[in-house]
């Protein structure tokens, strides 16, 4: 395939991910508005809409951006040759077909479980391609091994999610979502930041030094997994792991030196986005402590501090940087991402307020669509155009 769109993994994966950012939230906005009654009496679906919302956000959005980044960056980490189209296009096609089938299943439910299993197969295939790079390299494999294991666990969690929707199992749904989020997406984001944030910052800030401990990253990942298990079984002792993850996230942010990262917008988005992780995990710890005392507080507030505040904020910074850097455009020339990043912080605040004022959740969903819609208008066309500098990729 000679079209520029197929010439690099970030092009195909980020393009599909951009559409997922919009499609998944548009579906949820319709559901939120229908609850107000302005669209008539809502029907009672076979699958709870919240289950669909959780799955599309965790399994539908992030894998595309994760593979777009890792299939570009991991060969460089491992001092290997860039992936050929035959190595990444099959995963892209299978993932896209799976999620295309999922959206068709909203009208034809029989397609739901097979489509999700197909998407999981695409993720497993992508993880296998990344694992092959690790096997053939003598470079430091620690970060690569962590992300490959996490992606494999995520593929398994997605199969479990398909099963939960097919049989209506609340227990299977809970385990699938917790493992997909905390054993896959969260460790991958943390590992990528741990590997790349010091490198990006040192390239801009003169005299920058960072010795972020890999063992601290493993402590953070252990906190994530412990949190997942505690959430799935519904016990307040998960607060121990929440506190552990909070301490590790705070320490890593301190080692990354966010003040130095404010030197450039592209850096600042990553450093500030990373701080949301410590905020979210600390809120989880408070929620668990109150729960142990018999006090219910916060609802999904901590979850959205991590999901929207951390994941989506970092996604804006990382996807913008990769899109510009690998399309032959100067990273410092971007004038869209930085203001959109700050508007999105307002969107996060609205969603957190939505736990106490439901109308704010509708406003947050609309804000999400506005921010990522504008981001896509600017960046999506770049995936279909040749690089202006004439270089391949």
N, C-alpha and C positions, 0 to 999 in steps of 0.2 A: 504494500500500500504506500504510494508515493505522496499522498496528500500530507501537508505539514501537520495536520491534526494527529496523525498516527505516528509521528516521528519521535515522540518522547513520552515516557510514562506519565509525567505530570500533566501533560496536555489532556489526554483522554480521561484520566482519573479526576482531575480537578474540574473538568467540564461537567462530568456526571455528578460530582459532589456539589457543584454550584446549583444544579437543577434540583438536587435532593434538598438542599438548604431551603429552597422555596416551596417545593411540593409538600414536604413533610409539615412545614408550618402552616401552609395554606389549608391542608386537611384539618389541622388542629384548630385553626381560627374558625372554620365553618362549624366545628363541633362546639366551640365556646359560644359562638353567637347563637347557635340553635338552642342552647340552654336558656337563653334569655326569653325565648318564646316569640321573638320578632319574626321568625321564619316558620311560625306555626308550631304545632305540637310535635316535638321530636319523636322519631320512631325508636323502638327498643331494639338495638342491634344484637346479633348473635354473640359478638365478642365485645367486651367493654371498650369503648373508645380510648380510655386511658391506657389500656394494654397496647393498642395499636400505636398510640402516640409515643409511648416509651420505646417500643421496638424500632419505629422509624427513626427516632432521634439517635438511638445508640447504635443499632446495626445498619441503618440506612444511610447516615450521613458520614460518620467518621471514617469507616474503612476506605472510602474512595480517597479522602485526603491523606490518610495514613499511607496507603500504597503509592499514591502519587508522589509523596515525599520520599518514602523509604526506597522505592524502586529507582529513584534518582540519586539519593544520598548514600545508601548502603554500599553500592559498589565503590564509591569514593572512600568511604570509611575503611573498606577492606582492600584498597589499592587494586581493585579489579576493573575489568573492562565494563563500560556502560552496557546495560541490558539491551539486547536486540528486541525489535518489535515482537518477534515470536515468543519472547519470554514473558512479556507483560500484557499483550493484547488478549490472550485467552482468558486471563483473570478478569480483565475489563469487560469482555463480552459476556462472560458468565455472570458477573456481579450485576451488570446492567440488565441482562435478561431476567435475572431473578427479581430485581426490584421493579422492573417494568411489569412483570407478572403479578407482583404483589399489589400494585396499584390497580391492575385489572381485576384483582380478586375482591376489591371493594364492591364491584358489581357482580362478580362471579366467584363466590366464596370458595368453590371447589379448587380454585387455583392457589389459595393462600399458602397452605403448608408446602406443596411442591415448590412454589416460587421461593419461599424462604430457605428451603433445603438447597435449592440451586444456588442462591446467593451465598449460603454458607460454604458450598463447594468452591465457589469462586474465591472466597477468602482463604480457604485451606490451600487451594492451588497457589495463590499469591504467596502465602507463608512458605510453601515448599520451595518456590523459586528463590525467595530470600535465604532460606536455609542452605540452598545449594551454593550460594555465594559465600556463606560462612565456611562451608566445608572445604572450599577450594582456596581459602586464604590463610596466610600465616599471621595476619595482623591481629590486633586486639579485638577479640570477638565478644566481649562482655555485653556491651550495649546491644549488639546485634542479636545475641542469643536471648536476651531478655525480651526484646520485641517479638522475635519469632515465636517463642513460647507463649507470650501473651496473645498473639494473633491466632495461634492454634487453639488456645482456650476459648477465644472469642468465637471461632467457627463452631466449636462444640456447643457453646452457649446459645448460638443462633439456631442450631438444630433443636435444642431443648425448647427454645422459644416457639419454634414451629409446632412442636408436639403440644406445648401448653395451649396454643390457640386452637389446635385441632380437637383436643379433648376437653378444653375448658378447665384445665387444672390450675388453680390459683397457686398451689405450692410450686409446681414446675415453672410457672411464670415468674414467681418471685426469685427463684434460684437463677433462672436464665438472665433476668435483668441485672441482678446483682453481680453475677459472674461476668456478663458482657461489659458492664460498666467498670467494675473494680479490678477484675483480673485481666482485662484486655485494654480498654480505651485509656484508663487512668495510668497504668504502668507504661504504655507506649508513649503517651504525651510526656510523662515525667522523664523517661529515658531519652527521648529526643531532645528535650530541653537540657538535660544534664550533659548530653554529648555536644550540643550545638551552641547553647547560649554563651558559654565562655569563649568559644571560637568566634562567634559573631561580634561579641563585645570587644575582644582583643583586636579585631580587624579595624575598629573605629576609634577606640579609646587608647591613647598612647600611655604606656606604662601599666596597662591593666594586667593584674595577676589574679588567678583564681585556682584554688586547689579544692574543688568540690569533690568530696570523698565518694567513691563508688559504693562503699559499704553503707553510707547514708542513704543512697538511692535504694539499696536493697531493704533497708529498714522501712523506708517509705512504702515500697511495694508490699512488704509484709503487713504494714498497717492497712493498706488497701484491701488485701485478701482477708485479713481478720475482720475488717469492717463488713465485707461482703457476707461472710459466714454469719456474723452476728446479726446483720439485717435480715438475712434469709430465715434464720431460725427465730428471730424476733426476741432476742434477749438484750437487756440493757448493758451487759458486760462488754458489748462492742465498744463502749466508751473508752476502754483501755486502749484499744487499737486506734480509735479516733484521736486520742491524746497523743499517742505515739506518732501517728501520721502528721498531726499538727506540728509537733516539735521538729520532726524531720523536714517538713516543708518550710518552716520558718528558718531553720538552720541553713538549708540549701539556698533560700532566697538571700540570706545574709552573705553567704559565701559568693553568690553570683554578683553581689553589690549592685542593687537596683539604682542607686544614685548615679553610678557610672553609666548605667544603661540609659539614663535620660538624655545622653548626649545626642542621640539621633532618634527620630520617630520610630523607625523600623525596630530599633533595639528596645525603645521604651514600651512598645506594645507587648513585646514578649516578657519583659521584666515585670511590668504592671499586671499583665495577665497572670503570670505565675503567682503573684501575691494573692489572687483570688483562691488559690488552692488552700493556702493556710487559713484564710477566712472561712471557707466552706467546711474544712475539717474541724476547725474550732467550734463552729456552730453545731456540727454533728456531736462533738464531745459534750457541749452544753445540753443539747437535746437528750443525749443518753443519760447524763447525770440527773436531769430533771425526771426523766422516765423512770429511773431507779427509785426516785422518791415518790412515784405515783402521779407525777405532773406531766400532762401531755402538752407539748409546746412546739410550735414551729412548723408542723406539717412537712411540706416539701421545701421549706425555706433553705435548709443546708444543701439539699440536692441541687437546687437551681443556682446556688452560689458557686458550686463546683461546675455544674453542667453548662450554664450560660456564662457565668463569670470567668471561670478558668478555661474550659475547653474552647468555647466559641471565641473568647477574646484572643487566646493564643492562636487559634485557627486563622483569624483575620491577619495577624502579624506574620505568621509563618507562610500562609498561602500567598499573601501579597509578595513577600520577599522572594519566594521560589518562582512565582509567575514572572516577576520582573527580571530577576537574575538569570533565569533560564530562557528568556525570550530576547536577550540581547539589549535590554533597556536598563538605563542607570537606575539603581534602587532609590537613590536620593531624589529622583525626579518625580516620584509619585506625590500627587497632591490630594488624593481621594482617601486613602486608607486611614491616615491620621485623624481627620475630622470624623470619619465614619466610626472609627474606634471609640472616640469619645461620645458620639451619639449612642453607640451601642452600650456604653456604660450606663447611660440613662435607661436603656431598654432593660438591662439587668436589674436596675433599681426598681423599675416598674414591676418586673416579674416577682421580685422578692416581696414587694408591697402587695402583690396579688394574693398572698397567703392570708392577708387580713382584709383586703378590699378586692373582691372578685373582678370588678370592672377593670382593675389595673392589669389583670392577666390578658384581657382582650387588647388593651392598649399595647402591652408588651409584645403580643403576637403580631400586631400590625407594625410595630416598630422593627421587629426582627425582619419582616418581609421588606420593609422600606430600606433598611441598612443593607441587607444582603442582595436585595434587588438592585440597588445603586452600585454595590460592589461588582455584581455580575455584569451590569451594563458596561462598566469600565474594563473589566479584566477578562470576561468570557470570550470576547472576540480575539484576544491575543492567542488563544489556543488553536485557532484556525488559520492564523496568518504566519507566513515565513518570518524568521527572525530578521529584523532590519539590518543586523550586522553581517548577514550572509552566512553565519556559522550554522552547523547542523544542530539539531535538537529542538 
